[in-house]
Amino acid sequence: MKNNKKKLTIALLFAAALIIIIPLFVLKGAEFGGSDDAGSVMVEEISGKYEPWFTPVLEQALNGEIPGEIESLVFCIQTGIGVGIIAFFMGRLVERKHQESLRNKE
């Protein structure tokens, strides 16, 4: 049983590594546009001249536009932090329920 779990863990780690590494070679030179870019293009086509309401905080700090890859990285980090917080609290709730069920058995 432990041997099967170990093999499964190694296989999943290997698959995760492949998922991370393969796009680096397959997608060289690919351009990644977001929904914000597509939306601003559509607004420009419809209304003529589009002016944003504000300048993003990081663009002000860096005195220029942020590269798309860095923007995506920041978004992914932000998503990871949010998922981590949600998972932590959900884990706490499950563990609390588990501990209560153990106390009720005593």
Backbone as a ProteinNet text record, in pm:
[ID]
protein_1_A
[PRIMARY]
MKNNKKKLTIALLFAAALIIIIPLFVLKGAEFGGSDDAGSVMVEEISGKYEPWFTPVLEQALNGEIPGEIESLVFCIQTGIGVGIIAFFMGRLVERKHQESLRNKE
[TERTIARY]
82.4	0	86.6	188.2	276	355.5	395.8	473.1	391.5	261.4	173.4	156.8	143	130.2	257.3	371	498.5	512.7	475.6	482.1	386.7	267.5	170.2	220.7	279.4	333.6	444.1	533.5	642.8	587.7	489.1	429.3	361.1	289.9	223	323	431.3	535.2	601.7	625.4	683.7	589.2	460.4	361.4	354.6	359.5	356.8	479.9	595.6	717.9	707.8	652.4	634.1	539.6	432.3	335.9	402.3	497	567.6	673.9	748	864.1	825.9	734.4	701.3	657.4	569.6	529.6	645.4	749.9	864.6	928.7	926.8	987.9	887.2	765.7	664.2	611.1	599.2	534.5	633.3	753.6	851.2	797.2	804.7	761.9	611.9	535.5	390	351.7	247	198	72.2	68.4	-45.8	-117.9	-238.3	-317.8	-428.4	-459.9	-564.1	-696.5	-795.8	-928.8	-931.4	-843.8	-836.8	-794.1	-692.5	-645.5	-754.8	-821.7	-927.6	-1043.1	-1074.4	-1182.4	-1149.5	-1027.3	-990	-987.5	-949.2	-951.4	-1095	-1185.5	-1325.9	-1385.8	-1355	-1406.8	-1352.5	-1226.3	-1166	-1233.5	-1265.4	-1333.6	-1472.9	-1540.6	-1678.5	-1684.3	-1606.7	-1622.1	-1513.4	-1416.3	-1310.7	-1192.6	-1185.8	-1071.3	-1105.7	-1024.1	-1044.6	-934.3	-972.5	-874.8	-904.7	-805.2	-827	-853.9	-925.6	-960.3	-842.5	-752.5	-639.3	-522	-404.9	-284.7	-261.1	-233.7	-207.3	-92.7	-102.8	-6.9	135.8	152.6	287.3	346.3	263	313.8	364	296.4	342.4	474.1	486.4	606.6	726.7	704.9	814.9	838.4	755.5	764.9	760.9	668.8	654.2	560.3	534.6	442.3	509.6	432.2	481	473.2	578	569.9	456.4	394.7	280.5	311.4	433.4	469.7	475	527.3	535.6	395.1	311.3	173.4	101.6	123.2	63.3	118.3	249	310.3	249.4	232.6	174.3	31.1	-42.6	-179.9	-182.5	-91.1	-85.7	-46.5	47.2	87.6	-30.7	-101.8	-219.1	-324	-345.5	-440.4	-395.1	-266	-211.9	-228.5	-205.2	-222	-368.1	-458.7	-601	-645	-600.7	-635.3	-576	-454.2	-391.2	-469.1	-517.9	-595.7	-727	-795.4	-922	-899.6	-796.4	-767.1	-731.7	-659.3	-623.4	-747.9	-838.5	-957.8	-1051.1	-1059.9	-1140.7	-1080	-948.4	-881.3	-905.1	-904.6	-932.3	-1073.7	-1169.4	-1307.5	-1320.8	-1257.4	-1264	-1198.1	-1083.2	-1013.9	-1095.2	-1159.7	-1242.8	-1357.2	-1420.6	-1528.8	-1478.2	-1359.5	-1299.2	-1271.3	-1216.7	-1186.4	-1314.7	-1420.3	-1547	-1606.1	-1593.5	-1646.3	-1565.7	-1436.6	-1356.6	-1396.1	-1423.6	-1466.7	-1601.8	-1691.6	-1826.6	-1821.7	-1721.2	-1708.1	-1662.2	-1591.6	-1538	-1641.5
-119.7	0	125.8	130.4	246.7	261.2	149.2	150.5	210.1	176.7	231.1	381.1	427.1	570.8	643.9	583.8	645.2	656.6	550.5	552.9	657	665.5	763.3	905.2	928.5	1060.2	1098.6	1006.7	1033	1059.5	981.8	1001.3	1137.3	1177.7	1307.8	1423.1	1409.2	1512.4	1522.6	1409.5	1408	1474.2	1442.9	1503.7	1654.8	1698.3	1841.7	1910.8	1846.1	1903.8	1914.9	1813.4	1818.7	1931.3	1947.3	2053.7	2191	2203.4	2331	2350.9	2247.4	2260.7	2262.3	2178.1	2165.8	2298.1	2377.7	2503.6	2600.8	2590.8	2680.2	2660	2536.9	2507	2511.8	2469.2	2462	2600.4	2688.8	2817.6	2933.4	2907.8	3015.8	3118.5	3243.8	3351	3370.8	3295.5	3311.4	3439.3	3502.4	3622.6	3587.1	3631.2	3602.7	3733.5	3746	3865	3832	3927.4	3903.7	3962.9	3941.3	3994	4146.5	4203.4	4349.3	4409.4	4348.9	4398.5	4386	4271.4	4249.6	4347.4	4371	4465	4606.5	4650	4786.8	4804.4	4699.9	4706.9	4721.5	4644.1	4652.5	4789.2	4842.1	4973.7	5079.3	5068.6	5163.8	5158.1	5037.3	5021.8	5083.4	5066.7	5114.3	5265.5	5316.7	5457.1	5549.1	5499.3	5586	5593.5	5696.4	5717.3	5668.1	5575	5518.7	5568.8	5625.6	5669.5	5598.5	5530.8	5464.7	5566.5	5524.6	5612.8	5637.3	5540.1	5554.1	5474.6	5499.3	5425.9	5317.3	5193.7	5087.7	5123.9	5076.2	5110.3	5068.5	4945.5	4899.8	4979.9	5024.4	5106.5	5239.8	5295.1	5420.5	5399.7	5288	5260.1	5234.9	5168.5	5134.7	5239	5343	5449.3	5394.2	5304.6	5248.4	5129.5	5076.7	4964.5	4835.2	4752	4623.3	4522.9	4442.8	4338.3	4240	4185.1	4096.2	3974.4	3920.8	3801.8	3832.4	3948.8	3988.1	4012.5	4073.9	4098.4	3965.9	3867.9	3736.3	3670	3685.3	3627.5	3685.5	3816.8	3881.2	3832.1	3818.6	3768.5	3626.1	3541.7	3402.8	3394	3476.9	3478.7	3521.1	3623.4	3671.1	3561	3489	3377.8	3268.2	3234.6	3131.9	3167.3	3292.5	3336.6	3323.5	3365	3354.3	3210.8	3122.5	2980.9	2922.3	2961.3	2912.6	2952.2	3075.8	3122.7	3045.9	3030.5	2957.1	2811.9	2747.3	2608	2594.7	2690.7	2687	2687.3	2780.3	2789.4	2670.6	2620.3	2500.1	2381.3	2369.4	2263.8	2275	2397.6	2419.4	2373.7	2405.5	2364	2212.4	2146.5	2000.2	1939.1	1992.3	1939.1	1962	2077.1	2105.3	2004.5	1977.2	1880.1	1740.9	1706.2	1576.9	1567.2	1672	1672.6	1663.3	1732.6	1726.3	1585.8	1520.3	1383.7	1288.4	1311.4	1228.9	1251.6	1376	1407.3	1344.7	1345.5	1288.5	1137.6	1071.1	924.9	887.9	977	945.2	939
0	0	0	88	93.2	-36.4	-93	-215.6	-330.8	-336.2	-439.5	-423.6	-299.3	-273.6	-313.6	-285.1	-320.2	-471.9	-543.1	-689.3	-746.6	-690.7	-736.2	-712.4	-596.3	-564.6	-662.3	-689.3	-783.4	-923.2	-965	-1097.6	-1107.4	-1002.4	-1003.6	-1003.3	-926.7	-927.2	-1064.2	-1126.7	-1260.3	-1361.5	-1351.7	-1441.7	-1420.3	-1295.5	-1266.3	-1324.1	-1311.2	-1367.3	-1518.8	-1583	-1728.5	-1768.4	-1694.2	-1723.5	-1711.6	-1621.8	-1604.9	-1712.2	-1745.4	-1834.3	-1982.9	-2025.7	-2168	-2230.9	-2167.9	-2231.4	-2255	-2174.3	-2194.1	-2330.5	-2379.4	-2508.6	-2622.9	-2598.2	-2703.7	-2740	-2643.6	-2665.3	-2678.5	-2727.7	-2744.6	-2843.7	-2807.7	-2895.8	-2901.3	-2823.2	-2824	-2750.3	-2798.6	-2732.4	-2654.8	-2530.9	-2445.5	-2417.4	-2468.8	-2443.8	-2346.3	-2263.7	-2164.9	-2207	-2125.6	-2155.1	-2145.2	-2061.5	-2052	-2185	-2247.2	-2376.1	-2481.7	-2485.7	-2583.6	-2560	-2435.2	-2402.6	-2443.4	-2417.4	-2454.7	-2605.8	-2680.1	-2826.4	-2876	-2818	-2859.1	-2826.5	-2708.5	-2670.1	-2765.8	-2802.4	-2895.6	-3032.1	-3077.7	-3206.3	-3201.8	-3090.8	-3080.2	-3059.9	-2966.4	-2928	-2981.4	-3050.2	-3103.4	-3009.5	-2928.7	-2839.3	-2699.4	-2648.5	-2514.7	-2423.4	-2308.6	-2209.5	-2077.4	-2020.3	-1890.9	-1780.3	-1678.4	-1567.9	-1474.4	-1464.9	-1373.6	-1427.8	-1370.6	-1408.2	-1303	-1344.4	-1246.9	-1152.2	-1029.3	-923.9	-962.3	-1013.9	-1049.5	-1166.2	-1257.4	-1367.3	-1314.7	-1216	-1155.6	-1082.2	-1012.4	-934.9	-1025.1	-1139.8	-1230.1	-1339	-1341.1	-1442.2	-1584.5	-1609.5	-1742.5	-1741.1	-1859.2	-1869.6	-1824.7	-1757.8	-1708.6	-1823	-1843.2	-1946.4	-1915.4	-2019.2	-2002.4	-1918.6	-1931.6	-1855	-1706.2	-1670.4	-1529	-1475.2	-1557.1	-1517.4	-1490.1	-1576.6	-1557.2	-1431.8	-1408.1	-1288.7	-1162.1	-1157.4	-1040.2	-1019.5	-1128.5	-1119.6	-1065.4	-1113.8	-1067.5	-920.4	-878.6	-737	-650.9	-696.1	-623.1	-613.3	-721.3	-721	-625.9	-628.4	-540	-393.5	-360.8	-222.2	-180.4	-267.1	-236.4	-217.5	-306	-295.2	-167.6	-134.6	-11.8	112.1	115.3	230.3	240.9	127.5	128.3	171.1	117.2	151.4	299.3	353.6	495.2	582.6	554.9	638.3	617.4	495.5	474.4	548.3	547.6	622	771.3	820.1	962.2	997.9	910.5	936.9	935.8	842	834.9	958.1	997.1	1114.7	1241.7	1252.2	1369.3	1376.7	1261.5	1258.4	1297.4	1250	1282.5	1433.1	1491.5	1634.8	1717.5	1673.3	1745.9	1741	1624.6	1614.9	1704.7	1720.2	1810.3	1956.3	1992	2130.4	2160.3	2062.4	2083.8	2101.5	2044.5	2058.6	2198.8	2264.3	2399.9	2504.8
[MASK]
++++++++++++++++++++++++++++++++++++++++++++++++++++++++++++++++++++++++++++++++++++++++++++++++++++++++++

